[in-house]
Amino acid sequence: MKTKRLFLMVMDSFGIGGAKDAARFGDEGSNTLQALCQTEGFSAPTLGSLGLFHIDGVDHTFANSEPIGAYARICEQSEGKDSTIGHWELAGIRSDEPLPTYPNGFPDDIIKELEKQTGRKVLCNQAYSGTEVIKDYGFRQQETGGLIIYTSVDSVMQIAAHTDVIPLEELYRCCEIARKILSGEHCVGRVIARPFTGEYPYRRTSDRHDYSALPPKTTVLDLMKHHGLETIAVGKINDIFAGVGISEAIRSGSNDEGMQVMSSLLERDFHGLCFVNFVDFDTVFGHRRNTEGYAEAVMRLDAWLKGFIRGLREDDILMITADHGCDPDYKGTDHTRENVPLLAYGKSIKPVNIGERESFSDIAATIADLFDIPYNLNGESFKEVILK
C-alpha cells in the first residue's frame, strides 16, 4: 500500500532522557517524560497504545496493553539542543557546529547597529526568562518605546515590546532588521518577536513570530516539494524552516489551535506531508518548570489523539516525535539534552520495537522512502522494519 498522507507531529520538548552525551551539555539525569510520570494522576493511554511506554529505557509501569504501532528511541547527532537544530535534523540535516549563543548578551556592535537601523534604544540585553523580563523591563519599555532584547542558552535573540507602544507590524519590522544584522558568525538560529500586553505583571500575546536562519542544506521538505508532493506546515514549522520547502503554512498559536487544524486536515484530501509542532509543551510549561501543567497538556493531547487516530485513512501514516527535551523538574529554565520518542501508526504499520536509532534524520529518510523519493541526505530509513 502506497502512503498518500503522512502526519508528522512534534511534541515540542517531549524528551525521554537517556542521551549519552547529556553530561557534556550539563543535562545529566534529565528526563522530561519521567518527570511527567511522577505527577499525580498522570495518564497517557493513547500514546501508550502506540508504544510510548514500551520504548527501551522508558518506565514500563504505564504500559498496560500491547502496542498497536511501531516505536523507538531516537538520539540527536547535531551539536545543539534547540528547536531549530532539532527540526533541521528531523528534516535530514546534521549540524556539526552549534549555532552561536550569547549567555552574556549580544556584542556592542550588534546592539548599536540594531539601535541605528530601528531608531529605538535597546533595553536589557541579557539572558533572561521570557516571563520575568517583561516584569522587570515592561514599564521602562512603555516609558521609553525601546526594545527589550534578551536571550537564553539557546541560539536566539528575543525582542519584546508592549503592543500599545510598538504595534505588531512595527515589532515584526524590527525583528526583520535584527535577522539581517545577525548574519555570518552571529547567525543565531532564531529571532523571535515577543509582544506583550495589559498591565503589570503583563501577559505575552499569541502573536509570537519566529524569524529563522535559512536551512544550510537541502531538507526532505525540499525533496518532497520538488517531486510534486504537498508539504503543509502547521504552527511554528514554517518559521523554523524560513518557508523553504513549504507548500502551505497554517499558523496556530497554541496546542488547542494545532489540534483543531490537524482535525480539519484529517478531512482534507491531500498528497504529501503534514508537519506540525505543538509548542505549548515547551514554551508554556517546560521553560516555566510547570510539571503539573505539562502533564495536563500531554493528557489533553492524548485524549484528542484517540479520536484523530480513528479518523486516519487506509493509506495514512502518523508519526509522533520531539525535537529536544525540557525537563520541568530539572535545574534552570532551559532545554535539556535528551533522546526523543518515535511512535508510528497506520494500517500499513506493524507493531514493532525499532530499538534505538542514531539520528533524528532517520525520520526524514523514512518519510522519503515511504513516498518513493530518492534520498541522499543524513539518516537511514527504517521503512522496511515497520511496514507489514
N, C-alpha and C positions, 0 to 999 in steps of 0.2 A: 504494500500500500504506500503510495507516494504522499509525502507530507504537503498539505496545502497551506495550513496556518500554524505558526509556532508562536506561542505566547511566552516570552522570557520576562519573568518577574524578579526584580531585585529588591529584596527586603534590606534597605539601606542600613548597614552596620550590624546585621544579624550574624555575628561570628559564632563559632562553636569551639573556640580555643584550640590549643594544641599546636600552634605554629612553632616549628623547630627553631626559628630564628627570633622568637619573641623577646628573648633577653637582650638581643642586640638593639632592639627598638625600645628597650625599657619597659616591656609589657609582659614579663614572665609571669605565668599564672593567670593571665586574663582569660575570661571565658564568658561571653555575653549570654549564651543560652543557659549555661549553668546558673548564672545569677537569676535569670527569669524563673527557672525551675524551682528555685528556693523560695519564691514568693508564695504566700498563702493563696490557695485556690487556683493556682496556675494549671491550665489545661489547654492542649492544642491537638484535639483528636484528628482533625483533618490533615494537618501537617504530619501527625504521627502515622496516619494511614498511608501516607505517601512514602514513609520510611525514615522520617527525621530522627526518631529515637532508636533506629537500628543502625545508624551510621557508626562506623568504627570509632570507639573512643567517647561516644555520647552516652550519657546516663540512660540505661535501658529501663529504668523504673517506670517511665511513662509509656513504654511500648506495650500496649495492651491488645494488639492484633497483628497478624502478618501483613506486611506491606503490600500495597497494590501497584506500586511504582518502583522505578529504579532509584538508587540513592548512592551518594558518595561524599567523601571528604575531599575538599579541593584546597591546595596550597597556592599561595601567591608567590610568584617568582620575582616580580618587579621590586625595585628599591623604593618603597613607599607604602603608606597605609592610608592614603587619602582617596576620596571618591573619584577624582579624575584618573589617577593611575589605575585604580581598581577597575573602573569601567573600561578604560582602554585595554587592559589585559583581558577582560571578558570578551572584548571585540577582536582580539588577536594581536595586540601589541605588547611586547615585553619591554619594560623600561629599565634599562640597566643603570641609568643615572637618576638620582632623585631630583625632583623639581625643587627650586630654591625656596628656602624658608627664612623667615626674619623674626626670630624669637625676641630680638631686642629692638624691633621696629625697623622701618624702611630707611635706607640711606638718605642723607640730607638732600642730595642732588635730585633724587626721585621726588621727594616731598616738595622741593622748591619748584620743580618743573610742573608738578600737578597743580600747585597753587597758581602758577603763572598762567597755565592754559585754561583752568576752570574759573579763575578770578575769585576763588574762595580760599580762606585760610583753613589749614588742617588742624584738627584737634586730636589729642590722644597719641596716636602713632605708637601703640604698644600691643603686646599680646594681651588679649582680654576675653572674658566671657561675653557673648553677644547680648545676653540679658542684663549683665552688670554694667556694661559700658554705656548703655543708654540711660541707666540710672545715674551714673556718675558724670556723664558729659551731656545728657539730653538738654538740661536747662541752658548750659553755655552754648550749645548748638542753636537753640531757639533765639538766644540773645544776639549771637554773632552772625548767624547764617553760614557758619563754617561747615566743614565736612568731618564727621567722626571717622577716622581711619584706624582700623585695628586688624589684628591678625591672630594666628594661633600657631601650634606646632605644624599645622598643615601649610601647604604652598598656596596661600590665599591672601588677598587683600580684600577686606570687607569695608564698605562705605555706608555709613548710617546717617540718616537725616530725618527730621520731623516733616511730615508731608504738608503741614501748614506753612512751613518756612521754605522748603525746597520741594516743589511739586515732583511727582513721579518722573515725568519726562525729562526734567532738568537733572534729577538724580541719575537717571539712566544715561544722560549725555555725559555727565561727569565720569561715570563708570566706563563708558566707551573711550574717553580720553585716557583714563588710567590704564585701560587694556592696551592701548597703543604705546604708552610710555613704558610699560612693563614688558619689554622685549629683550631678546638676546640673553645675556647672563641673568637678567632679572625677570625672565619669563615665568611668572608664577602660574600654577595650574588654573586658578580662577580669580576673577574679580567679581565680587558679589554685592549687588545693591541690597541694602537692608533698611527699607523705610519703616518708620515707627510713627505712632500717633497717640492722641489722648493726652491726659495729664500725668504728672509724676505718680507712680514709677514708670509710666508709659507702657505701651504694648507694640510689638512688632506686627506689621500687617502681613497678609499673604501675597504681597506684590513683589516678593524677592525675585531677583533676576540674576542669573549667572552668566558671566562672560568668560568662556573658557579659552585656553590656548588651543590652537588648531592641533588635531591629532598629528603626530610627527610622521606617521606611516599610514599605509592603506589599512583599512579595517574590513571585517566581514560585512559591515553595512555597505561599504563602497562596492564590494563584490556582488552583493545581492541586488543593489540598485542597478549596477551595470548589466546584470543579467535579466533585467525587466521585472524584478520582484519588488513588492512594496516593503518599505521599512517605516513603520509607524512608531514614532517616539512619543511616549506619554510621561508627563511630569518633567523632571529636570534632564532627561536623556538628551533632548535636542540641545540644551545649553552645554552639557558636558562635551558633546562632540562638535560644538560650534556649528551645528546644522549640516555638517559634512556627512554625506551618505544617507541622509534622512529624506524620505519622500513626503512625509506628512508629520507635523508636530502638533500635539494636543497638550495644552497646559493643564496642570492640576495643582492646586495649592495645598492639598492635604491628602492623607491616606484615603479618607472617605471619598473625596472627589476622584482619586485614582481608581477606586473600586467602581464608582459609577461609570467612569469612562471605559473601564475594562468590560463591564457588563454590557454596555452599548456596543462595543466592538465585537463581542461574542455573537451578536446578531447580524453583524456585517459580513458580507461575502467578499473577503479579500484574499490575496495570494501572496504570502510572504511572512514577515516577522513583525510582531507587536512587542516592543521593548519598553518596559515600564519600570519606573522607580517609585518605591514607597518611601518617602523621605522622612516622615514623622518619627519613625523609629530612631533615627539619628539625631535630627535637629531638635525635636521637641522633648525627647526622653533620654537618649543616650548621653548627649553632651551635658544635659542638665542633671545627670545622675539620678534620674527618677525611675527606679527599678519597678515600682508598682505600676506606674503609668505605662512603661514599656511593655510589661507583661499584659496589661489590659488591652493595649493596642494590638499585640500579637493575637490575643484571643478574639478580638473583634474581626481581624482579617481572617482568622481561621474559620470563624462562623460563616463569613461571606464566601470563603473559598469552597465550602461544601456545595453550595448551590452553583458556583461557577463551574466546578468540575462536572456536575451533572449536565451542564449545557454544552460541553465540548462535543464536537462532531467526530465522525469516524476517522477522518484524516487530519485531526488536530493533535498537536503535542503541546504540553505545558511543561516549562522548566522553571524552577524556583531556586534562587541562589542569593548571594550577598556580595558586597564589594570590599568589606573590611569588617572589623569589629568596633564596638564602642561600649565596652562592659560598664553598665551603670553602677556596679559595685566596686569599680576599680578606682585607684587614686587619680587625681586630676580631673580634667573635663574633656580630654581629647580622645581621638580614635585609639584603638588598641590593635596590635598586630595579631591576627588570628586566622586560622583556617575558616573556610565557609562551607555551608552545605550545598549539595546539588540534589534536587528532587526532580524526577522526570516522570510524567504520566501521560498516557494516551492509549487508545485502543490497540496501537501497534507496539506499545512498550511492555516489556516483560518485567515482573518484579525481580530485581537482582541487585546484589551488593556490588557496586563497581569498585569498592575499596577506596584507596587514596590516589588522587590524581595530582600530577606535578605542577599544573598551571591552570589558572582561571581560563586561559586561552583554549583549553581543551573543549570548552563550551562553544567557542566560535568555530573551531574546527569541526565539531559535530553538527552544528547548525548548517554549515556549508555542505557537509556530507549528506545531510538529510534532504537538502534541496538539489543535490547533484551538481554543485558548483565547484569548479576547480579551485583548490586552496593551497597556497604556499606561504601562509603566514605562521605565526607562532602557535604551538599547541598541536595535540594529536587527537583525532576523532575517537569517540567510544561508541559510534553508531552501531557497529556490529555486535557490541556487547549487550546493548539494550533492546534492539529490535527483536520481535518474536520471529 
